[in-house]
Amino acid sequence: MGLGLAVSAQAQSVDGEVKKVDADAGKVTLKHGEIKNLDMPAMQMSFRVSDPGWLKTLQVGDKVKFTADKVGGQFTITTLEVKK
């Protein structure tokens, strides 16, 4: 299922794995590959999500492909697709 908003041309899809879902905080923790448009190495960290509805369907262990950008000064997932 592909979900998302329009993102900047520099944002590239990144593979990740869901480690924690915190719907109350509107965040998801992902173990992810390098995010070049954010100059971020591969790591595990929490991100805000641009669509809180995504948190209702995500489960720990899901493999995802996503894009992230800095929105309002916070690292935010702007598109998200659960891999099958």
C-alpha positions as CSV (number, residue, x, y, z in Angstrom):
1,M,0.0,0.0,0.0
2,G,1.6,3.3,-1.1
3,L,0.9,6.3,1.1
4,G,2.3,9.8,0.9
5,L,2.6,13.4,0.1
6,A,4.5,15.2,-2.6
7,V,8.2,15.5,-1.6
8,S,11.2,17.4,-2.7
9,A,13.0,16.1,-5.8
10,Q,16.1,15.3,-3.7
11,A,14.3,12.8,-1.4
12,Q,15.1,9.2,-2.3
13,S,13.3,6.1,-1.1
14,V,15.0,4.3,1.8
15,D,14.5,0.8,3.1
16,G,13.7,0.3,6.7
17,E,12.2,-1.9,9.4
18,V,9.6,-0.9,12.0
19,K,11.0,-1.3,15.5
20,K,8.4,0.7,17.5
21,V,5.1,2.4,16.8
22,D,4.0,5.2,19.2
23,A,0.6,6.4,18.0
24,D,0.1,8.8,21.0
25,A,3.3,10.7,20.1
26,G,2.7,10.4,16.3
27,K,6.1,8.7,15.8
28,V,7.5,5.5,14.5
29,T,11.0,4.1,15.2
30,L,12.8,2.6,12.2
31,K,16.1,0.9,11.6
32,H,17.0,2.4,8.2
33,G,19.6,2.7,5.5
34,E,21.4,6.0,4.7
35,I,19.1,9.0,4.0
36,K,21.1,11.0,1.6
37,N,18.9,14.1,1.3
38,L,19.2,14.5,5.1
39,D,22.9,13.6,5.3
40,M,22.0,10.9,7.7
41,P,23.9,7.6,8.0
42,A,22.2,4.2,8.5
43,M,20.9,4.0,12.1
44,Q,17.8,3.4,14.2
45,M,15.7,6.4,15.2
46,S,12.2,7.8,15.7
47,F,10.5,9.9,13.1
48,R,7.3,11.9,13.0
49,V,4.9,10.9,10.3
50,S,3.1,13.2,8.0
51,D,-0.1,11.0,8.1
52,P,-0.9,9.7,11.6
53,G,-3.2,7.2,10.0
54,W,-0.2,5.2,8.9
55,L,0.5,4.3,12.6
56,K,-2.8,2.4,12.8
57,T,-1.6,-0.2,10.2
58,L,2.1,-0.4,10.9
59,Q,3.4,-3.3,13.0
60,V,6.8,-4.0,14.6
61,G,8.8,-6.0,12.1
62,D,7.2,-4.6,9.0
63,K,9.6,-3.9,6.2
64,V,9.0,-0.5,4.6
65,K,10.2,1.8,1.9
66,F,9.9,5.5,2.8
67,T,11.1,9.0,2.1
68,A,11.9,11.5,4.8
69,D,12.5,15.2,5.0
70,K,12.8,18.0,7.5
71,V,9.3,19.4,8.1
72,G,8.8,22.2,10.6
73,G,12.3,21.5,11.9
74,Q,11.6,17.8,12.6
75,F,12.6,14.7,10.7
76,T,9.4,13.5,9.2
77,I,8.4,10.5,7.0
78,T,6.7,12.0,4.0
79,T,5.9,8.8,2.0
80,L,5.6,5.2,3.3
81,E,5.0,1.9,1.7
82,V,4.8,-1.5,3.5
83,K,6.7,-4.1,1.5
84,K,5.0,-7.4,1.0
